[in-house]
Amino acid sequence: MNDVLRTVILPALHAHFRRPEMRQKLRSLAAWDHSFEKWFQWEAVFAVETVWQHAFGPSLSKEEHEPWDVEVKRGQKRVDLVLPLPGGSDILLELKVYAPFFFFKKWVRGKNDCVARDIRWIHRIRKTTAATIVLVLETETSRLNWRHGGLRAPLRHGLPPIELGATWCAGVNESSDVSARFYCWTNGIRAAVQETRRAQ
């Protein structure tokens, strides 16, 4: 699981969002005090689809191509993205956005913390691989404090932040140097990766 995230999914997202036109969009979004999570989710689909088909498509059966979908209900929750792997396994992805300098406190504090809630949710999944990927817009003084919610450390992937430059940030009413960074948490299941390696 971690290998697939490090070598396929996260690099695809990083390459997609560091393109000049995407960096400009992220700069614009940093100036608004609203979430753009649904936009991020669809851009993630566009970013991953081609590289996923290149990496795994030839090994997928016709039936295994079908589970590629968004907003799929699993149990009591809708999963943002389901990616099929050879051998009948899936990877479930939750895709979140967080900007510490302007998000409403009710969204990122205590029991209503939607970021921490989705990270903890994937830890409870035991029958298939799952991950929560968070796109964070950060400044020097406002960063994601994952320790605050008692979360374990995110996956180390070695990808640098995407520098966006000086941007007006509505939440702090000043211009700041903003960067975009990907954080990722997984449920630690490795079975799907092993099946994928056997299928290739």
N, C-alpha and C positions, 0 to 999 in steps of 0.2 A: 504493500500500500504506500508506504513512505517513498519507495523507489519511483512508483508511478507519479506521485505528486511532485517529487523533486525533478524528475527528468522529462515529464510530459506536460502535466497540467499547469504548474506554477510558471515554468519558463514560457509557455504559450501565453498566459495572462500577462506576464511581465513584458514580453515582446509586443503584444497588442497595445497595451496602455502606454508604452514609452514612445509610440509613434507620435510625430509632431502634432497631428490633428487631435489625437486623444489627449495629449498633454494640455492642449489649449482648452478642450472641453472640461478637463479636470480643474483647470485654473478658474474657469467660469463657475463651475459648480461649487468651488470652495468659497465663493463670494455669497452664496445663498445659505440661508439658515433652515434648509429643509433637506430631508433625506432624498437621495437619488438611487435608492437600492434597486428598484425595478429596472432602471436603465442599466445599472451595473450587471444585473443578472443576465440580461439579454446580450450585452457586450461580451460577457464571459462565454456565452454559448457560441457567439461568432468567433471568439478567440480560440476556443478549444476544438471546435468541430473538425476543422481541416486536419490539424495535427493528430487528433484522435483517430480519424479515419485512416490516416497514413500509417500510424503506429499499430493499430489493431484491426482496422477494417478488413484486410484480406483474411484474417483468421476468424472473423465472425460469420456465423451462419445467418441465413435470411431472418430467422426468428430472433436471433440475438441482436440484429440491427434495430428491431422494433422498440426495445425499451428506452432508446435514446429519447428523452422527453423532459419537459419542464413542469413544475408544479404538480408532481405526482403524489397522490395520497399514500402514505405508508403509516399504518396504524391510525393514531389520532392526529397525525401531523402531515402537512404537505411538504414534500422535499423539493428544493429549488431545482435540482438537476440530477438526473439519473444517467450514468454513463455505463454502457454494456461492456463487459469483458468476455473474451473467449472462455468457453466452458460453462456458460450460464450464470456467471457471477456479475454483480453490478458494483459500481461505486456510487454512493449517495453523497451529494454535495449540498451543503447549506452555504449561501453566498450573502455576506453581510457587508454593510458600509458603516464606517464610524469616523466622525470628525470631532475630536475632543474639544475644539474651540467653539463649537456652536450647537451641538446636539442638546436637546432638552434633557434636563437631569432625570426626569421620570423614565426616560428610555434607557438610561445607563447607570442606574443606581438601585440597590436593594433587590427586592423580589421582582420588580418590573424590568430589570436589566435584560433587554432583548438580545444583546450580544452574548453575554454570559449564559443566558438561557439556552441559546442554540448551540453553544460550545458544549455545555453540559449534556444536552440532548444526544449529541452524537456519541458521547462516552457510554450512553446506556444501550446503544445498538450492539447486539452480539452476533447476529446471524449473517451480516454482510459488512463490507467495509464502508466507512463513512468519514467525512471530514467537513469541517467548517472553515471556510476561507473568508477572511475579513480584509477588505480594502480600507486602509486607514489614511486619511489626510492629516498630516502632522506638521507642527511648527516646532521651533526650538523649545518653546515653553509648554506646548500642549501635545502630549503623546499618549498613546494607548498604554494605560497602566493595567496590564493583565493580572498583576499580582493583587490588585485592589479587590477583585472579586473572588480571590482564593483559587484562581485558575492555575493549572500547571503550565510550565513553559511551552510556548508554541514550537512547532517543528522548525528545525534549522535548515534553511534552504540555500543560503549564501547569495541570494539575489539582492543587489543594492537598491536603495530607495530610488524612486523616479523623481528627479528634481523638477519642480514646476516653476521655481523662481518667485519673485515678489508678487504677492496676490493680496487684494483687499479681502479681508475676512470679516463678514458681517457680525459674527458672534463676538468679536473683540473690538470692532470698530477701528481697525488699523490695518495697515499693510504689513504682511509678514512673509518670510520665505517659507513656502509650503512644499512638502514632498509627499508622494504617495508610496505606501509600503504595503506589502502583502504579509499577513500573519495567517498561520494555518495550524489547526488542531485536528488530530485524527483519533479514531477509537482504537487504533493499535492492532486491528485484525490484519493478518498477513496472508490469509488463505487465498484471496483473489489474485494476489501477485504471484503466488506459487503456481496457481492454475494457469495464469497467463503465460508464465515462462515455459510450462510444459506444453502449452498449445502452440507456441511459436517454433 
